[in-house]
């Protein structure tokens, strides 16, 4: 999470949505930067509203506007799957090296306790307030990163050159038609969030 005081922008870091590269480019310009440890870097909208927003309240000016990126739901899960095939995770319960993507998706969508490798939240939860309602002011699609960059360049009055960071290994991520159809139905609410996200700068 990066906070820019004068532009009144709070850039949230939804995991696996390319925000690491944005943070690398913009952290030097942010007045407040939550980085390094995942539980700090990836504070969600609910945590921001509860813990951080009250600290910013005494600062006079317009309301702060939160900004986030969301990824096509199955593509987001593919990124997580590939990320967990890294060599350093071999032997760890989170590793997906010996698990097919098909099994990973079925484990992720299973009811009840899930295996460690499939214990992931949902992007929609990251954007929600304490009542479970989406409350991020500006949500962009990952696939529309150039629009987000133009938006941030305009609001922050700077030029942004994005480096490639946190690139996951290659992996086979095919699904049978049956599993893909099941996943798209189960993730219908996630697709609603992604489809409503901006493709152009406001």
Residue, then its C-alpha position, 0 to 999 in steps of 0.5 A: x500500500x502506498x499513500x500519496x498525501x497531496x494527490x489524496x491517493x491510496x494505492x492498494x496492493x491486491x496480490x498477483x495483479x502487477x502492483x509490485x512493479x507499480x510500488x517499485x516505480x512509485x514508492x520514492x514518491x509516496x509519503x507513506x509506504x507499507x511494503x516488504x512483509x506481505x501482511x503489511x504490503x497487502x493491507x486490504x480495503x477493510x483494513x485500510x478503512x479501519x486502521x489507516x484512514x483514521x490516522x489520515x483523518x486529521x489531514x485537511x483536504x479532499x477525501x482520500x481515494x483508494x485505487x486497486x487492480x483486479x485480474x480476470x479471475x481464472x487468470x488470477x488463479x493461474x498466476x497464483x498456481x504458477x507462483x507456487x511452483x517456485x523451486x524454493x517452495x518444493x516440500x512446502x505445503x503451499x507448493x503446487x509442483x506436484x499438483x495439476x492446475x485442474x486439481x488446484x482449481x477443484x481444491x480452491x473451489x471445494x467446500x469446507x477446509x481446503x489444502x494449504x496450496x489452495x487456501x486463497x481469498x478472493x479479489x472481491x473480498x480485498x476490495x470490500x469494506x467491513x459490511x462486505x460491500x465494494x468500496x474502492x473508488x477506482x478499480x482497474x482491470x489488470x489487462x488495462x494497466x496502461x489506463x491505470x498508469x495514465x491515471x496515476x501519472x495525471x494524479x501524481x504529476x509524474x512519469x511512470x516507467x514500469x519494470x517487470x517484477x515478481x514474474x512467476x515460472x511457466x506452468x501448464x494451466x489447462x482446464x477441462x471444459x467441465x472444470x472451467x465451466x464449474x469454475x466460471x459459475x462458482x466465480x460469478x461474483x468475481x467476474x462481476x467485479x472484474x467486468x465492472x472494473x475500468x478499462x479506461x482512465x476516468 
